[in-house]
Amino acid sequence: MTIDKDDLLNSIMESLDRVQHIKLEDIPNIDLYMDQVTTFMESKLKSTVRNPGEDKILTKTMINNYAKNDLLPPPVKKKYSKEHVLMLIFIYYYKGILSINDIQTLLKPISEKYFHSEGDLNLGVIYEEIFGLEKMQVDALKNDILNKFETSRKPFKDAPEEDREFLQLFSFIGLLSFDVYIKKLLIEKMVDALGSASSEDEKDKSNSKAKKNPVN
């Protein structure tokens, strides 16, 4: 097995430089039909999939399932607003690491409070604030990947030459995977905490309503 790890690392770094989120101003300000939504998402995010010619960013079935599972507010007269598209972008990024139930827990407060909000703090502002951190995170991610790459080259130096390259690459993948695993655990714990807090709020509201309207 022959893999040029330096070429692989350079390719990873170059791909990170090409990472771009959908800019708020690129999202149409007019309501879109479902076909227009899927076409827009495909055109903007196709570079993020593993197999651009085969993998689908978004399908009609996916959108319908998101609405059915309360991840996405229903369309108005079969049309989707700019806020719908923003919610779909969030869902797209979260679905790679979280379950549908976790995404619902995470996005429910956002949808309930900021979807179609006309205040200073609306869904568009929230989206820009979050994705505005992208450049800083990409630079930090590059440094982290470089450190993990160098760390992965330290073990197996005494292994047979024909095995050393694969084992060191396996170490590199292991370090990256462990990082993803730990971060996924942390995200799930925070989502669980958010879900528990939301349940307590609903319980308090229910108790408060019961006190105001006692059953005779």
C-alpha positions, 0 to 999 in steps of 0.5 A: 500500500502506497499513500503519500501522506504529505499529499493527503495532508495538503489535499485536506488543507486545500479542501478546508480552504474551499469550505464555504457556507451559504451566505445570507444574501445568497438566499432568495428573498422570495418564497420558493416551491419545493423544487426550487428549494432542492435545486438551490440547496444542491447548487450551493452545497454539492461540494460538501458531499462525498460523491457529488454526482450521486449523493443528494443534498436534499430531496422532497421526501427529506423535506416532507419528513422534516415537516412531519417530525416538526423540524421544519415549520409547514410551508405556506401555500406550498411555498418555502420562505427564506427562514425555511431555507435557513432551517434546512441548512441547520438541519443539513449540518446537524443530521450528520452527527445527531438523531432526528429527535436531537435535532428537533430538541435543538431547533425547536426553541429557535423555530418557536421564537425566531422563525418569521420574527421581525425583531432585531434578533431574528433567524437571519441574524442568528445564522450570520452570527454562527456561521460568521465564526467559520473562518476562525474555526477553519484556521484552528481546525487546520492547526489541530489537524497538523498537530494530530498528523505529526502525532500520528507519525510517532508510533510504529517507527520500528514496524516493517516498512511495508506496514509502517505507512498504513499503521501511521495513517490508521493512527491519524484516522484514529486520532481524528475519529476520537476527536469526533467521538468525544465532541459528539458525546458533548453535543448529545449531553448538551442537547439532553440538558436542553431537552430536560430544561424544556420539559421542566418549562412545559411542566411549570407552564402546565402546573401554572395553568392548572392553578389558574383554572382549577377543576371543580 
